[in-house]
Amino acid sequence: MVNSDNVLQEIARLGFANIKNVYGTDGKMIPPHKLPPQVTASIVKFSERVIKSDGNQTIIERKYQLVDKRSSLELLGKHLKLFSDKVEIETGDITLEELIGTITA
């Protein structure tokens, strides 16, 4: 089911994606099929190649590209009204009628 809460949660997941989540406790990159869905949702591009393989050891190079966090965070910021195009004017103790009078006079 798609609703506004689901959309906001997904935008937040993308905005707060962290490259550390693709590494295991051993410091090695985790293959994508072993990553949890909340991590794979933030991956845009993945590549893998065997650099060296012999009878004892295989070295695999993995590259991950995560989503553009900035655009997701901007969407969240707009939703939360963190950014405003409005200009607030301090009028002190003057009433609205007095302010309008000074403009039309």
N, C-alpha and C positions, 0 to 999 in steps of 0.2 A: 504494500500500500504506500503510495506516495502522498506525503503531506508536508506542510511547512517545517515541522519539527525534524523530519527525516532529512530534508534538504539542508537545513541549517547544521545538523549533526555531520553530514557528509562534507559540507564546506569547512566546518571546524576541523574535521579529521585531516583534510588536505592542507589547511592553513597551519596546523600544528604538527605536520609530518616531520619526522626526525630521522636523519640518515643513520643514526646509531641503531635504529630498530632493524637494520638489515645485517647486523653483526651478531654473532653468537658470543657466548661467554668466553670462548677460546680466542676471540679477536678475529675470526675468519668470517668472510661473508657467507650468509646462509643462502642456499639455492632457493629460487622463488617458490617452488612447490612445497617448501617447508615453512614458508612465512605465513603468519596469520592474515586473514582477509583485510583487517584494518590497516595492515602495512602494505599489502599488495595493491590496495585501492589508491595509494599515493604514488605508485610507480608508473611512469610514463613509458620508459624504455629500459630494456634489459638486454645485455649481450653476455655471451659466455664462450670462452675458447680454451682449449687445452694447450698450455705452453710447452709442457714437457711431460712425457709419460714413459716410465721405464718399469721394470719388474717390481721395484720397491716403492715408487712414489709417483703420484700424478699431481701436477701443478695446474690448477685451473684459474684463469683470470675471469672475474665477473665484474660487470659494470652495471650500475643502476643509475637511472636519471629520475629524480622525483619531480612531482608537479611544481608549477610556479606558485610558491607559497604567497607571494605578494598579492596576486589577484584574488586568492581565496580570503586572505586577511582583509583586503579592501572591501570585499562583499560583506564580510562579517561586521566590519567597522561601520559600513553604511547602514546595515540592518540595526545595529545597536546605537545608531545616531552619534557615533564618536566624532564624525567629521561634519561640520556644518558650513553651509554657504550663507547662512543668515548673519547679518551684522546686528549686534546688540548695541543700543545707544543708551547711555546713562542720561537720564533727564533730571536727576535730582528730585526736588520736591515740586517741580512744575507739573500741572495737570495736562491731560491730553488736549483739552480745549485751549489752554494757554499756548501750548506748543503749536497747535494748528493756527492760532491767531498770529503768532510770530511769522509763520510761513506765508500766510495770505496777506499780511499787512504790507 
